[in-house]
Amino acid sequence: MTEVTRLNCKRWEDVPEEYNLWGSGEPTELNAGDLKHMMTGKLVTFSDDGEYGHHIKLSQDAIKWLKELTYENN
């Protein structure tokens, strides 16, 4: 499994040097449609360079948490 690090910054220019990996730059944004798609357990994929792809999916606890948020606000 890929290691994920939660950074305490909102701009990629502020990323600490140890996490400023080769090829990193502007972050990829997920929109509401992407998130809704992922809440069904499905993957999204993206490529920032047309050569290497990245796949993202939500864990079951993330899906449950997001659904609880959705139901609380209705």
C-alpha positions as CSV (number, residue, x, y, z in Angstrom):
1,M,0.0,0.0,0.0
2,T,1.1,3.5,-0.8
3,E,2.3,5.7,2.1
4,V,0.1,8.8,2.5
5,T,1.4,11.8,4.4
6,R,-1.0,14.5,5.5
7,L,0.7,17.9,5.1
8,N,-0.1,21.0,7.1
9,C,-0.1,23.3,4.1
10,K,-2.5,24.4,1.4
11,R,-0.1,25.4,-1.4
12,W,2.4,23.1,-3.1
13,E,5.0,25.8,-2.8
14,D,4.9,25.4,1.0
15,V,5.5,21.6,1.0
16,P,8.5,20.7,3.2
17,E,11.6,19.8,1.2
18,E,11.6,16.2,2.4
19,Y,8.1,15.8,0.7
20,N,8.9,17.8,-2.4
21,L,9.5,14.7,-4.5
22,W,10.7,14.6,-8.1
23,G,7.9,15.4,-10.5
24,S,5.7,16.9,-7.8
25,G,4.0,20.2,-8.5
26,E,0.5,21.5,-8.6
27,P,-1.8,19.1,-6.7
28,T,-4.5,17.1,-8.5
29,E,-7.9,18.2,-7.4
30,L,-10.9,15.9,-7.1
31,N,-14.3,17.4,-7.8
32,A,-17.7,16.6,-6.4
33,G,-18.3,14.1,-9.2
34,D,-15.1,12.3,-8.5
35,L,-15.9,12.1,-4.8
36,K,-19.4,10.8,-5.4
37,H,-18.0,8.2,-7.8
38,M,-15.5,7.1,-5.2
39,M,-18.2,6.9,-2.5
40,T,-19.6,3.9,-4.5
41,G,-16.2,2.1,-3.9
42,K,-15.0,2.7,-7.4
43,L,-11.6,4.0,-8.4
44,V,-10.5,7.3,-10.1
45,T,-7.3,7.4,-12.1
46,F,-5.2,10.3,-13.3
47,S,-2.0,11.0,-15.0
48,D,-0.2,14.3,-14.7
49,D,2.4,13.6,-17.3
50,G,0.6,11.2,-19.8
51,E,3.0,8.4,-18.9
52,Y,2.6,7.4,-15.3
53,G,-0.9,6.8,-13.9
54,H,-2.1,7.1,-10.3
55,H,-5.2,5.3,-9.0
56,I,-7.2,6.5,-5.9
57,K,-10.0,5.0,-4.0
58,L,-11.6,5.7,-0.7
59,S,-11.3,3.2,2.2
60,Q,-14.5,1.8,3.6
61,D,-14.2,3.9,6.8
62,A,-13.9,7.0,4.7
63,I,-17.0,6.1,2.7
64,K,-18.9,5.5,5.9
65,W,-17.7,8.8,7.4
66,L,-18.7,10.8,4.3
67,K,-22.1,9.1,4.1
68,E,-22.7,10.0,7.7
69,L,-21.8,13.6,7.0
70,T,-24.2,13.6,4.0
71,Y,-27.1,12.2,6.1
72,E,-26.4,14.6,9.0
73,N,-26.8,17.6,6.7
74,N,-30.1,16.5,5.1
